[in-house]
Amino acid sequence: MPRTRLRVAVALTFVVTVVLILIAANFSSGEKKISRDIAHLYAVNDPQFMQSMGVLLGPAILAGNHAVQLEDGDQIFPAMLGAIHGAHKTITFETYIYWSGDVGRKFRDALAERSRAGVKVHVLLDWVGSAKMDGSMIDAMRNAGVEVERYHKPHWYNLTRMNNRTHRKLLVVDGQIAFTGGVGIADEWTGHAQDPEHWRDSHFQIEGPVAAQFQAVFADNWSKATGRILHGADYFPKVASRGSTPAQMFSSSPSGGSESMQLMYLLSIAAAARSIRLSSAYFVPDDLAIRALVAARQRGVKVQIIVPGKHTDTHIVRGASRARWGDLLQAGVEIHEYAPTMYHCKVMIVDDLLVSVGSTNFDNRSFRLNDEANLNIYDHAFALTATKLFEKDLARANRITFAQWKSRPLRQKLFEHFTSLFGSQL
C-alpha cells in the first residue's frame, strides 16, 4: 500500500508540474519586454517619424491608396459582403470572432457562393473566438470548396501556444481590396449603435498597393496554421495607384516581434506634439504606457480617450482599466466612457495626421500575447474625417474627472484593484 501511495504521489506531482509548465509557457511571449521610456525626439509631421515607422518598425509606407471609413454594421457588413460578391480570383479572410446568427450565415453563404463560382476562398478562424460558431456553418463552407482552418486548435504539439490567439480581422479580395478594424462576425455588430444590443465599432476599407501587405499578413498565419504557402498573381497582383493616401499594414505576433505593436503605439505617442485621440474597447495600460501618456500631457499634448461605460462585455477588464486611471487623470488626460452601448472601436489619431485602426487593444494581451494587425494611414484629410467621427462618439460619452474617480465607493475600488492583478493577461 505505501508503494501505491508513493506512485500516486509521484504521478500527481508529474501532472501538476507539467500543467504549471504549460501555464507558464502560455503566459509568456518568450521575448524581453520594452523596459525604457521612449524620448520625444521628433514630431509626427517630421519626416523622421515616417522614416522610423516605415524602416525601424516594419513594412514600408506605400503611396497610392484610397481609404474609406466605415461606421457600425449598417455600413461595414454591406461593404464587406459587396466586396466578397464581387471577387473574381481570391478571397482571404481571417477573424477572431465568428459566431452563429444572421450575419454569420450571410458571410457563410457569400463565401460559399464565390467558391462554387471558382474563386479560391481561404478562411482562418481563431479556435477560441469562433467557439460560438455552429459546426454546420463550417461544413457548409467546406462542402462548397472553401478552405476553412482553425488557428491554434488544441493539439499535443501546440499546448504551449494555447494562450496565443489570432485576434486579427482581415479581409482581402483579389489582392486589391482590403478591410480591417474592430468588427467581428456576429449579430452584436449589426445596426448603428442605436441601443445596448447593437455595438459601436469602426472598420476601414482600403484599395491600392497596401493590399499586398494585408495579403502577406494573412499568408503568414495561413502558413502557420496549414503549412501551405499562398503565392502567385492571383494573391499578389500588381496593383495600380487608387488614390494619394500613404499607408502601411502593421502586424505583430508572439512568434516573431511581439513587442512591435506596442512599440508602434509608444513611438506614436512619444512623437505627438498636439493631440492624441484614442478609441479603445479594452484599455488596460501598463506602467510604461501610462508614463508615455503622462509625458505627452506634460509637453502640452491634448490626450482624449474613449472607453466602454456600463455597457461592456467584460466587467473584469473595465475594472482593471479604471484601477489605472489615477496618474492619467491627475495629469489632465481626458477619459470618457461611452454611454449608449458597448464601445468596441480600436482607433488612434495622432496630430491630425496618423490614423491607426485594426484589431489591437491598448492592453498587454494585444501587445504581447495575440497576433494583431493594424492599418496605419498618414493623411491629414483622412485624419480629419476620423476625428469628426471621434468627436461624434465623444458627444455620446461621459467624462470621468479625477475627483469622481477618487471618490468611487470602497467596494468598487477593491474590485478594481483585484482585477488589476490580472492585467498582464487582459
Disulfide bonds with the S-S distance in Angstrom:
none
